[in-house]
Amino acid sequence: MYQVRHASRSTFVPIRQLDYHVREWGDPVGGQPPLVLVHGWMDVSASWQFMVDALDTQRHIVAPDWRGFGLTQHKPPSPDSYWFPDYLADLDCLLDQVAGDQPVDLVGHSMGGNVAMMYGGVRPERIRRLINLEGFGLPATRPAQAPERYSKWIDQIKALQRGEVDLKSYDSANGVARRLMKTNPRLPADKAAWLAQHWAAPDAQGRWVILGEPAHKIISAHLYQLDEALAIYGRISAPVLSITASDDSLGQWWKGQYNLTQYQDRLRAVPRLQQAVVQDAGHMMHHDQPNELARLIEDFLAQPD
């Protein structure tokens, strides 16, 4: 089993009618902004542990489980779909409690990177530094796609109500670990075994179930608005570091519908942008190369204002 260097502590914070699970490392230091880490889709706050262990600097680090993930669960009845703007409001309310009026250093991975980028333009005064780990956004859309999108959203909600949408369960924590290693062949067995204990939990029948609500699999009713995203990017006042992995995850996912060149074009809207690449890494770069990623983040955060 992976041996943790810097143990976290768990707290539950009241945010918008939810008991939000928040993982913390270190203690607040006067005058130093907290480092806030926000995870991606179907992930949990514990996913940051390997990178936190690789950091040299002593920081107050805060990492929430997004609503409907990890230990931030709705009381029944659970929602039948999720809305992206809720993440922005949740993050804003969290920062009220952990940072007050002090700007924070914000790191987001994947979906969390998308949240971080949008939040950075919506609340630019609240961010000192922003680091986006493959928060690519989505392919551009056209208004003509809206009727089919709404229809698909309704159909998927009905399927969820019929019990046809669910998350896979496993016979043991070892089964979860094997799934994690299958998804990411670079993930060592000791890290997979440790992460499995946080990524899933046994149910009443003893089956290990992913700590995420099935409604996260329901497609968004709203089309991704590229013009809106670019307008928000243009309002980010903090320096931004965009980090991608050497593996082209975007090309694997979208099969030509959206590519890295288009992503780089979008980043031109960001006023104060730096970019870096983590070698020998896939989308889960904070698992694949936590030491290299930690160095990139520390160097960026240490740059003079």
Sequence and secondary structure as in RCSB ss.txt:
>XXXX:A:sequence
MYQVRHASRSTFVPIRQLDYHVREWGDPVGGQPPLVLVHGWMDVSASWQFMVDALDTQRHIVAPDWRGFGLTQHK
PPSPDSYWFPDYLADLDCLLDQVAGDQPVDLVGHSMGGNVAMMYGGVRPERIRRLINLEGFGLPATRPAQAPERY
SKWIDQIKALQRGEVDLKSYDSANGVARRLMKTNPRLPADKAAWLAQHWAAPDAQGRWVILGEPAHKIISAHLYQ
LDEALAIYGRISAPVLSITASDDSLGQWWKGQYNLTQYQDRLRAVPRLQQAVVQDAGHMMHHDQPNELARLIEDF
LAQPD
>XXXX:A:secstr
    SS  EEEEEEETTEEEEEEEES   TT   EEEE  TT  GGGGHHHHHH  S   EEEE  TTBTTB   
SS  SS  HHHHHHHHHHHHHHHTTTS EEEEEETHHHHHHHHHHHHSGGGEEEEEEES        GGGHHHHH
HHHHHHHHHHHTT     EESSHHHHHHHHHHH TTS HHHHHHHHHHHEEE TTS EEESB GGGGS  SS   
HHHHHHHHTT  S EEEEEESS HHHHHHTTSS HHHHHHHHTT SSEEEEEESS  S HHHH HHHHHHHHHHH
HTS  
